[in-house]
Amino acid sequence: MLKVVIAGGFGVGKTTAVGAVSEITPLSTEEYLTQASTEVDDLEGVESKRTTTVAFDFGRLSFPEAPVPLELLLFGTPGQDRFVDLWYDLARGAVGAVVLVDTRRLASSFTAVSFFEDIGLPFVVAINQFDGTHRYHPEQVRTALELSAHAPVITCDARNPDHVAGVLLALVGQALQSIPAHSEQPAFPTAFQDVS
């Protein structure tokens, strides 16, 4: 059983991704956007957005046919920078993170990328290919986000369960590569391991 965080900027598709693959009815803390948020939530590029996550999304996905059966517990973060303190709690005990990006609003992805780099949690970047948007090559997105060569950059459609499952498997592979060969424990920062 592995905990995975799905993060990214406001409106990039985190709730959609969790809902697309969850084999249980996902827990969602979506609330309607109100006039009170107009000064803090930038709707440029997502003008039709009517709701936002205010705590987290939760779902579960199993891979029983994998060489080692996997059960992933999915935690989607709220996207606004003002919720970054909550990301620390959501990242505690996680094996890694998916950073969803929207190339129409790439600047909104820098906070999530920096966050996971700073805490040392393995992550993959998933470019959510929204309908009608220009398709950038993953290497162009890597350059724009100033990512290291070892951070995978993948394209996906957050509405497609197969795409999201593929991104999650890529993340698990990335996380496993970060474990030292002679270690039985994951090489994740102590501050982010669960204490039982």
N, C-alpha and C positions, 0 to 999 in steps of 0.2 A: 504494500500500500504506500503510495507516494503522493505527497502534497505538491501541487503545481499552482503557481500564481499566473494569472493572465492580466497583464497591465497595458498601459498606453494612455494616450491623451484622451480628452473629452470627445466622445462620439466616434471612436475608431472601430467599434464593433465588438467590444469585450462581452457584453451581455448576450449579443447575438451568437458569438462563438461558444460560450458556455451552454446556451440553450440548444445549439445545433447538435452537440454531441452527448449531452447528459442523458444517461439512461434512467435517471429519476427525474421527477418534475423539479426543475431547478428552483432553488430559493433565489428570489430576486428582491432587491430593495429599491426598485425603481419608483421614483416620485415625479410628479408633474413639475416642469419648470414653471416658475412664477415670476411676477414682476420683480420680486425681491432679488432674484439672481441675475437680472439683466446687466447689472454693473460689473459682475464678476465672471459670468459664463459667456465666453466669446462664441457666438453662434455662426461666425463667418464660415461658409462652406457647409454648414449643417443647419441651415435655416429652418428646415422642416422638423428638426428634432423637438419632441414635446416632453420627453421624460429624461431623467438622469439617475444613475446609481448613487445612493447616498451612504451606503455602508459597504456592501460587497454582494457579489453573486456567488452561488455555490452550486456545483453539480458533481456528478461522478461518472467516470467512464472506465469500463473494464476491457482488458485485452486477454481473455482466457486462453486464446490459442497461441499466445507469444511463447517463445522458448522458456521464459520464466513468466508465469501468469502475472499480469499487472493490474492493479486497481488504482486509478488516478483520482485524487480528490482535487477538484478544480475551484480555485478562489479567484474571482474576477474583482479587480480593484475599481474604485471610483476614479475617474480620469482627471479631475481638476487638481491643480497643484496644491490647493488648500487642504487636500486630503492626504498629502504625502506622509504625515505622521502615522496615519492608519496603515500605510503600506508596510511599515516596520513590523506591526503585529501580524499582518497577513503573510509576510515573508518568513516569519519564524517557523522553522521546521520544514521549509519547502526544499525540494530537491533542485528546483530551478524555476525559471519564469519564461513566459512568452511575452514579448513586447510587440503588440499589434500597432501598425502604423498606417496612416492614411497619407498618401503622397500629395494630396491636395493641401494638407496642413501639416507638413513634415515637422515644422518647428515645435508642434505640440508633443513630439516624441522624445525630445532631448531630455526632459525631466526623468522619464522612465529609464532610458538608457543609462543616464548618469547614476541614477539610484542603484541599479543592479551592479553596475561597475564598482561603485563605491563600497557596497556591502560584500562584494566578491561572490555573488550568487550567479551560477551559470545561467545564460539566457540565449534564446534565439529571437531574431527579429522576423516577424511575419507581416508581409505587405498585404494588407487587405485590399483586394482589387474591386473597388466599387464600380458599379455600372457606369459607363460613359466617361471614365477617367483615363488619362494617358497612362500607358503601361511603361514604367521605367524598369530597366534591367536591375536585378538585385545588386550588382556591383556599383551602379550609380547611386543607389540608396545607401549602400555601405559607405561610399565616399562622402555623401552628403551628411550622414550621421557621424562621420569620423569614427567608425567602428574598427576594432582590431581585426586582423585577418582570420582569427580563430572563431569569431562570432558568426554562426550561420545566418544567412539572410534567405528567406523562403517566400514565395508568393502563395497566396491562398484566397479563397472566398470564404469569409467567416460564416456564411449561411450554409455552406456545404459540409455535412458531417465528415465525409472522407477527407476533405482538405484539412479540416481542423484536427482530425485524428492523426493525419500525417505530420502536421506541425508538432503535435504533442509527442509523437514517437521520436521525431528529430531532437526535441528538447531532452527526452530521457537519454538518448544516445549521447548528446553533448554533456549532460550531467555525469554520466558514467565515465566519460573520458577524463573528467576532472578528478576522479578518485585515484590516488596513488596506487601503483601496482601492488605494493606490499601492505596495503591497509585494508582492514575489514570494515572500517567506519568511513562514511562519506567525508570528504575533505571540505566540508562547508564550515563557514565561520561558526565558532562555538555559540555566539550570541543568537544564532538563528536555528540551532538544533532544539528539538523538543526535549524537555526535561521531564521524566516520568517520576 
